[in-house]
Amino acid sequence: MSRFTHAAATMHTLSLASMEEASRFGVRDADIDHLLLALTIDPDTGGQILRGMGAGLDTARAAVATQHAAQLELVGIASDTDSPRRIVFHETSGYEWTDRALAVWKEATSGERSGDSAAVLRALLDEPSGLIDEILRRLDIDPTTLAARLDEVQRLRLSPPATPETTALSGTRSFFVPASLEDVWALLSSAARIPEWDPAVGMIDADDDEIGPWEAESTIATPDGKPLRVKGEFRRQCVERAECEKPSLVRWRFSYPDAVRSNPRVVDFELEHAAGGMQIRVTLTWDTTRRRRGLRVVRVLLKPLHRLLVFTQLAQIGSGITRVFR
């Protein structure tokens, strides 16, 4: 993965998580405090450093809420910091970055900064309003110490791992969730719970006491109720648990029995422990072994589009998983 691609993936992941956090506060402007919350569940260096210093998602949310309440009290407005709210970003629209958040993104990709999560966190520390410093101090984190650790990462010039070129229609991304191994495994190994993380599956007739395969219905409407155009032959899916090695690996295979020439979709989950939760490596592969002859040139031309589609699908799956535990 190139520096540009890695930075783009980081921006997409953090933007999605930031706007999800903003939706919990009932606002449509994603600000620097929401970006800090997103970094606490980042799977890469920035998130690892924050969690290693004690800034998990729940504690950071509490610190942000307390900071908001303190700011409101300065102008004589009382605030309830204990009222829990759920993420509604995927059910709503109209979200944008604030100007100071956009300035942080610009700073994170300027000069020698690579735009990865460590660079974003370092740019947050340099943001002049002082809001991030106040939140960090509520977390008992010294901003100067945090900055020193991030600068050390920059001096080491750590590069993202290289991704080998492949002709397969496949992609891999890692996600962090603030949950136990048991809870994550219970979600990802259950056929009945697939609709919680897979936006392509609307309903499934599944009993986890069975070994499958199971029949599922494709999603025909967005979370806010807008209908989706789904051809008749793609409305029914066959779901198989192709591999299961408790508690570290599970592989799901999705096919369309009414569309005999369609390509099956395979989703792999690999689980490993991480500070404050679990790291999940998700691999999405479209089985293109049933290729028709004479289309090689077309496939080459469409490869960038296919990569974008796989990237988007992986992001949607990752967002669905993390949302369950947030």
N, C-alpha and C positions, 0 to 999 in steps of 0.2 A: 504494500500500500504506500503510495507516494505521500510526501508531506502535504500537498494540497488536498488529496483525497482524505487523508487522516484528519486534517483540520475541518474539512467539510462534514465528515461523519460526526466529529465532536460537536460542531455547531448544531447539527440537526438534532442529535440526541439531547444536548443540554437545552436547546430551545424548546423542544417538546416537553421535557420535564419541568422547565421553568414556567411555561404557560399553564401546565397542569397545576403547579403549585399556586400560581396566581389565581386560578379558578377556585381554589379552596378559600381564598380570601374574598371572593366575590368581585374581583376586579378584572379588567381586560387589558390593562397595561402591565406587561411583565417588566419588573424592575430588578435592580442589582441584588436585592435581598432574595428574590425568587431564584435568581441565578446561583446564589450561594447555596440555597436549599437543593437545587438540582445537582450541584457539585458533590453533595454528601452521598449521593447514590451513583456517582460516576464510577465506572469500573477501572479507570486508568489511574495514572499517578496522582492527579489532583484529588480525586476522591479518596484514594488510599491514604494520602498524607492527612487529610482532614479527619478521616475515621480513626487513624492511628493516634491523633491528638485528642480524641474524645468527641468529635463533632459528628454524631450520627444524625439520621433524619429526624427522629422524634425530639431529641434534645435541641437541635437547630430550629425546628419549628417552634418549640416553646420559647427559645431565645428571641426569635423574630417577632412572635406574638407579644412578648413582654416589652420589646423595644417599641413596637407600634403603640401599645397601651401607654407607655411612658411619654411618647411624643404627643399623644392626644391629651394626656393629663396636663401637659404644659399649657394647653389652650382651654383647659376646663371641661374636657369631654371625657366621660367615663367609657371604658371599653371592657367587654367581656372576653377574656383571653382563653376561657376554658371551653367555649362552644365548638365542638368538632364539626367539620364540614367535609364533604366528599369532593372528589375531583369530578368536575363537570366539563372539562375542556373538550372532550370528545363528543359532547352533546350540544356544544355551543359554538360560536364563531366570533370573529371580530377582534382577535387578540393581536397586540402590537408591542414592540419594545419601546421603552422610554428612551429619551435622548441619551441619558447618562449610561444606560445599559448598552446602547449601540456604540458609545464611545469606548466602553470596556472591550467590546468585541474587536473594535478597530485596533486598540492598543495591544490586544493579545496576538494579533497577526502582523504586527509591525516589527521592523528591524530583524533581530535574530530570533524573535519569539515565533514559535512554530504553530500557534493556534491550538495546541493540545490543551487538555484540561488543566495541566499545571500552569501553562501560560495564561489561561483565563483566570485562574485563581490569583496568580501574581498580579494581573491587571486589576482585579477587584481590590487588592490591597492598596494599589496606587490610586484608586478612585478618590477624589478629593473631598467628598461630602462628609466622610467620617462615619457613615452609617455602618459599613462593614466592620470597621474597628470596634464600634460599640457592640455589635452583635457578637463578635468573636470574644470580647471581654466578658460578656454574659455567659459564654461557654467556657470561661477560664482558659482561653487560648490567648497567648501573647502574640499580637500581630507581627512583632519584630522577629520572634522565634520562628513563626510560620514562614515569614518572608525569607529568612536565612535558609530554611530547608528547601524552599522552592528554588532559590538561587543556586543551591548546590546541585539540584537536578539539572538546571540549565547549564551549569559548568560541565556536568558529565556528558551533556549533549546526547541524551538518550534518544534513540530513533525508534519509531514504531516498528514492530516486527514485519518483515517482508512477507507478502502473500504471493505464493507461487502462481504463475500463470496457468490457467487451465481452460480447456475447451468446454468443460461441463457448465451447464446453466445452474450455477451454485454460488452461494455466498455464506460468510460466517461473520457473526458479531458477538461480542461479549456484553453482558449486562450484570449489574449488581442489584441484589434485592436485600433489604434489611429484614431478613426472616431466617428462621431456623431451617436446617436440612429437612427435618420431618415435614414442616409446613410446605416447603417448596416441592418436595417429592410428592406429597399428597396432591398438589395441584397438577403437576406436570405428568404424573403417571396415571391419572384418572381420565378415562374416556368421557365420563359424564361432565367433567369440568372443562373440556376443550373449548366450548364457546366463551369461557371467561378470558382466554388468551388468544384465540384464533379468530380474527375478524371475518374470516371466510366461512365459518361454521355458525349458523344461526341456532340450530337445535340438533340434538342427538339423542337417539333412543338407546341409552346405555345403562348397563348395570355392571358395576366394577367387580362383581363376583363372576362375571362371564369373561371368557378369554377373547371374545370377538371373532370375526369382524362385526362392526356395528354400522347401522345406516344413519346418515345424518342429512339434514337439510341445509342448503347453502343460505347465507345471509341475503335477504331480499330487501332490507331497509337499513338505513344508517341509524345510529343511536338516537338521533333527533327525529326519527320517523319518516325521513324522506325515502321514497322507494328507489331501489336500485334495479337497473336493467340486467336481468339474468336470463339467459336463454334456457328454454325448457330442458335441454339435455344436460345442463349444468346445475340444475336445482337439487339433484340427489347426489350424495357422496357416499362412498364406501370407506370406512375408517378402520385401519388395522394397526395394532401395536406390534410393529415388526421386530422390535428388540427391546428387552427390558433387563437391565442389570442393576438391581437395587443396591445402593441408593445413588448411583453415579451416572447412569446412562439410560435414556429412554428414546426410542425412535418411533415416530408415527408416520404412517403412509396413507395418503388421501388420493382417491381416484374417483372418476366419474363413470359409473357403469353404463349410463345412457349415452355417453359420448365415447365410443369405442376407440376413436383415433386421438383422443386427448392424452396429454402427458400426466402421469401421476406426480404428486408432490410429496416429498419426504422431508420431515422436520426432525432433526436430532437435537437432544438436550444433553449436555455434559455438565455435571455439577461438581463444584469443589468449594471447600470452605474458604472464607475470606474474613478479614477483620470486620466485625459488626454484622455479618450476614453470610450470604452465599453469592458466589460468582457463577453465572450461567453462560456457557458457550453454546450459541444457537447456530446450527447449520441448516440452511434451506437449500434443497436440491430439487430441480425439476428433472424427472427421468425422461431423457430425450433419446432413449435407445431405439424407439420406433421411428426413426427419422425416414422421411421420404427422400428418394434420390432426386438429384438435380436442384436442391435448394441450398447447397453449401454457400454459394455467393450471397444469397439472401440472408443466411444466418450470420455471416461475417458482417454484413452491413448493419444488421439489427443488434449486434452484440452490445454496443453502448446502451441502447434502450433496454435490452434484457438485464444488464447489470443494474440499471437504475430501478427497474421493477423489482428485482430481487432485494436490492437495498431497502426499498420502500416497504416491501413485505416483511423483511426482518425487523425493521423499525416498528412496524405495527404490532408484530408479535411481542417484541421486547417491551413495548409500552403497555400492552395488555397484561403481561406478567407482572411488571413492577407496580401497575395500578392496583392489582389485587392486594398487595401488601402495603399500600400507602393510604 
